């Protein structure tokens, strides 16, 4: 089963993601979005993590 497909249009771009369950669909959606933004890269690690700390005075921050 393919993970996702890019749907191109003259004025826009879209993506369809696939998976056996919600978790797989969510992961494949992220992979597809990353490919749209950064281009195709088959050397990505599935278990890459990075910590991000955000601070704000309120939720609208």
C-alpha positions in Angstrom: 0.0 0.0 0.0 1.4 3.4 -0.8 1.8 5.9 2.0 0.5 9.0 0.3 0.1 10.7 -3.1 0.6 14.3 -4.1 -2.3 15.8 -6.0 -1.2 18.7 -8.1 -3.5 21.4 -9.5 -2.8 24.5 -11.6 -3.3 26.9 -8.6 -3.0 24.5 -5.6 -1.5 21.3 -4.3 -3.1 18.6 -2.3 -2.3 15.2 -0.8 -4.1 11.9 0.0 -2.7 9.8 2.8 -3.3 6.1 3.4 -2.9 3.6 6.2 -4.2 0.5 7.9 -5.3 2.5 10.9 -5.6 6.2 12.2 -2.0 6.1 13.4 -0.6 5.1 10.0 -2.7 7.7 8.2 -1.5 10.4 10.6 2.2 9.4 10.1 1.8 9.2 6.4 0.1 12.6 6.3 3.1 14.1 8.1 5.5 12.4 5.6 3.4 13.8 2.7 3.3 17.3 4.1 7.1 17.2 4.7 7.7 16.1 1.1 5.5 19.0 -0.2 7.4 21.5 1.9 11.0 20.1 1.7 11.0 17.9 -1.4 11.5 14.2 -1.7 14.0 12.8 0.7 14.2 9.0 1.3 16.9 9.4 4.0 14.6 10.5 6.8 14.7 8.6 10.0 11.4 7.3 11.3 12.4 7.9 14.9 13.8 11.4 14.8 12.8 13.5 17.8 13.6 17.0 18.9 12.5 19.0 21.9 10.8 22.3 21.4 10.0 24.7 24.3 7.4 27.4 23.8 6.6 30.2 26.2 3.9 32.8 26.2 1.9 34.9 28.6 -1.4 33.4 27.3 -2.7 30.7 24.8 -2.8 33.3 22.0 0.8 34.1 22.6 
